[in-house]
Amino acid sequence: MLKNTVIRRANALTKTHKISAACVATLGAATLAFTAAPSEAAPTAQTSVASAPVALGNQAPKGIKASVTDQMAPSLLKAEAIATKAKAASLKKAAQQHATQQAADRSAQRPAVKPAAPKAKSYANNLDGWIRQSLDIMAKKGIPGSYNGLHRNIMRESSGNPMAINNWDINARNGIPSKGLLQVIPPTFSTYHVHGTSANIYDPVANITAAANYAAHRYGSIDNVNSAY
């Protein structure tokens, strides 16, 4: 009887132990499953959080203030524009100074060139040249007369010889013979001598010009003289 009772209790304990072991096993499996589940789900949650800004694009979520860089962007752009403008102004000023310096250097290197003096007009040393030179002087002094009037009277008075002298007329008898191309007596030559010409009565140009000046005062022009005067 006692033996049967012990056997029954032992069986009961064994059954109870099995049930307890089964419960423990079940509980352990559940615990393991619960523990494993969060570890597998965590990366998904982290991935979603990490990818949130990508899904939102470049726009910051409402309620979040702009970053310091975004707040400073207008000021940075303005400062950059001012710096660019200042640099351009500096380059322009440097270019102007360079151009001014180059111009000054060229002026310093190039000595001032005085205008060449006009060449003196040349005349042939013959009757034609003497008449033309006299006419130029007469024009400057306001003395009337033409090439033809001078040439015509010269040929009548001296035949074009600048050393001609009259030793037989009344003037010669009075000691003041007529001399030169237009046969001028010394007192007349001295009175009507034109400044800038030779003081020598035999000088062709001086003789012609003085005679033309005398004829202008007495006859109006050498062109009006057609005989001894």
DRENMAR-247739 format. One line per 2 residues: number of its first residue (from 0); their letters; for each residue x, y, z of C-alpha. Coordinates in steps of 0.2 Angstrom, whole numbers. Each point is the difference from the previous one (the first is absolute). Example, Ala and Ser with C-alpha at 12.3 -4.5 7.8 and 13.67 -1.06 7.14 Angstrom:
0) as) 62,-22,39; 6,17,-3 $
END
This chain:
0) ml) 0,0,0; 14,12,5 $
2) kn) 10,-5,-15; -14,3,-12 $
4) tv) -3,17,9; 18,5,-3 $
6) ir) 0,-6,-18; -16,11,-3 $
8) ra) 9,15,8; 15,-3,-10 $
10) na) -10,-1,-16; -9,16,5 $
12) lt) 16,9,3; 7,-6,-16 $
14) kt) -15,6,-10; 0,16,10 $
16) hk) 19,2,-4; -4,-3,-19 $
18) is) -14,13,0; 12,12,9 $
20) aa) 14,-3,-12; -12,2,-15 $
22) cv) -6,16,7; 18,6,3 $
24) at) 5,-5,-18; -15,8,-7 $
26) lg) 3,16,10; 19,0,-5 $
28) aa) -5,-2,-19; -12,14,2 $
30) tl) 13,11,9; 13,-4,-14 $
32) af) -13,4,-14; -4,17,9 $
34) ta) 18,4,2; 4,-4,-18 $
36) ap) -14,9,-7; 5,18,5 $
38) se) 18,-3,-6; -7,-4,-17 $
40) aa) -12,14,0; 13,13,6 $
42) pt) 9,2,-16; -16,3,-9 $
44) aq) -5,14,12; 17,8,-1 $
46) ts) 0,-1,-19; -17,9,0 $
48) va) 7,14,11; 16,2,-10 $
50) sa) -9,0,-16; -13,13,6 $
52) pv) 10,15,-6; 2,-8,-17 $
54) al) -18,-2,-1; -3,18,5 $
56) gn) 13,7,-13; 9,16,3 $
58) qa) -15,8,10; 2,0,18 $
60) pk) -15,-6,10; -12,13,6 $
62) gi) 4,7,17; 19,-2,-2 $
64) ka) 10,16,-1; 12,2,-15 $
66) sv) 18,-4,3; 13,13,4 $
68) td) 7,-1,-18; -17,3,-7 $
70) qm) -2,15,11; 17,7,-5 $
72) ap) -2,-4,-19; -7,18,-5 $
74) sl) 14,8,10; 13,-11,-8 $
76) lk) -7,4,-17; 0,19,3 $
78) ae) 18,-1,7; 6,-9,-15 $
80) ai) -9,12,-12; 9,15,9 $
82) at) 17,-9,0; -2,-3,-19 $
84) ka) -5,18,-3; 14,6,10 $
86) ka) 12,-11,-10; -7,6,-17 $
88) as) 2,18,6; 18,-3,6 $
90) lk) 5,-8,-17; -8,14,-10 $
92) ka) 10,13,11; 16,-10,-3 $
94) aq) -3,0,-19; -3,18,0 $
96) qh) 15,4,10; 10,-12,-12 $
98) at) -6,9,-15; 4,17,7 $
100) qq) 17,-5,5; 3,-7,-18 $
102) aa) -6,16,-7; 12,10,11 $
104) dr) 14,-11,-4; -3,2,-19 $
106) sa) -1,19,2; 17,-1,10 $
108) qr) 8,-11,-12; -5,10,-15 $
110) pa) 8,18,0; -11,14,-6 $
112) vk) 2,3,-19; 1,18,-5 $
114) pa) -9,3,-16; 12,2,-14 $
116) ap) 3,18,-5; -7,3,-17 $
118) ka) 13,-1,-14; 5,17,-7 $
120) ks) -6,2,-18; 14,-1,-12 $
122) ya) 2,11,-15; 10,-2,-16 $
124) nn) 15,12,-1; -6,8,-16 $
126) ld) -12,14,-5; -15,-12,2 $
128) gw) 5,-5,17; 4,18,5 $
130) ir) -17,6,-6; -10,-14,9 $
132) qs) 10,3,16; -4,19,-1 $
134) ld) -19,-4,-3; -1,-11,16 $
136) im) 8,14,10; -11,13,-8 $
138) ak) -16,-11,4; 6,-1,19 $
140) kg) 2,19,0; -15,5,-9 $
142) ip) 9,7,-15; -10,-2,-16 $
144) gs) 7,-6,-17; 1,-15,-12 $
146) yn) 13,-11,-7; -4,7,-17 $
148) gl) 1,18,6; 17,-3,8 $
150) hr) 7,-10,-14; -5,13,-13 $
152) ni) 7,15,9; 16,-10,4 $
154) mr) 3,-4,-18; -2,18,-6 $
156) es) 11,8,14; 15,-13,1 $
158) sg) -4,-15,-12; 1,-11,16 $
160) np) 18,5,5; 0,3,19 $
162) ma) 17,9,-1; -7,13,-13 $
164) in) 4,18,3; -5,16,-9 $
166) nw) 15,12,-1; -7,13,-13 $
168) di) -17,6,5; -5,15,12 $
170) na) 2,-11,15; 17,-5,-5 $
172) rn) 5,18,-3; -7,4,17 $
174) gi) 12,-13,8; -14,-13,4 $
176) ps) -1,-12,-15; -14,-13,-2 $
178) kg) 6,-17,5; -6,-18,-1 $
180) ll) -14,-10,-8; -13,14,1 $
182) qv) 12,15,-1; -3,7,17 $
184) ip) 10,15,7; 8,-2,17 $
186) pt) -11,13,9; -16,-9,-6 $
188) fs) 7,-17,4; 4,6,18 $
190) ty) -17,8,2; -10,-15,-6 $
192) hv) 11,-14,5; -10,-15,7 $
194) hg) 5,-7,16; 6,-18,-1 $
196) ts) 9,3,-17; 18,4,-3 $
198) an) 6,18,2; 11,-2,-15 $
200) iy) -8,9,-15; 7,-12,-12 $
202) dp) -9,-15,9; -13,-6,-13 $
204) va) -14,-3,12; 3,15,11 $
206) ni) 1,11,-16; -16,-7,-7 $
208) ta) -10,1,17; 6,18,3 $
210) aa) -5,6,-17; -17,-9,1 $
212) ny) -3,9,17; 5,17,-8 $
214) aa) -11,-3,-15; -15,-5,11 $
216) hr) 1,16,10; 2,11,-16 $
218) yg) -10,-9,-13; -11,-12,9 $
220) si) 10,-16,-6; 15,-4,-10 $
222) dn) -13,-7,-13; -4,18,-4 $
224) vn) 17,5,-5; 4,-1,-19 $
226) sa) 14,12,-2; 14,8,10 $
228) y) -6,4,18 $
END
